[in-house]
Amino acid sequence: MKTMKTLLVAAVLTGAPGLALAQGCNWMKDRQATMSCAPGSVFDHESGTCVAEATS
């Protein structure tokens, strides 16, 4: 019986990291917002707004 408990604990400990990784794939995806700017403008991370795209 002791061997069975040891094998069960080993199986759980082996599978735990995989379950944690699977949970991490979609973590906070439902709380992320997307920002799109009008054509000819880009998002400026410093100001948090859309600014005219610089052309050279």
C-alpha positions, -999 to +999 in steps of 0.1 A: +000+000+000+029+024+008+043+018-027+009+027-042+008+060-023+043+068-034+035+062-070+003+083-068+022+112-052+049+109-079+023+110-107+006+141-092+039+159-088+049+150-123+017+163-139+014+195-119+038+216-139+020+207-171-013+218-157+002+250-145+015+257-180-018+249-196-035+275-173-009+301-182-017+302-219-049+321-216-042+339-183-055+375-185-064+373-222-100+383-214-088+414-196-065+427-223-077+456-245-067+462-281-061+496-296-063+504-332-055+537-349-068+552-380-049+547-413-019+570-414-014+571-376+004+549-351+000+542-314+024+562-292+031+542-261+045+572-242+014+593-245-011+565-249-027+580-280-026+577-318-003+602-335+004+609-371+028+585-387+062+601-395+071+598-432+105+603-446 
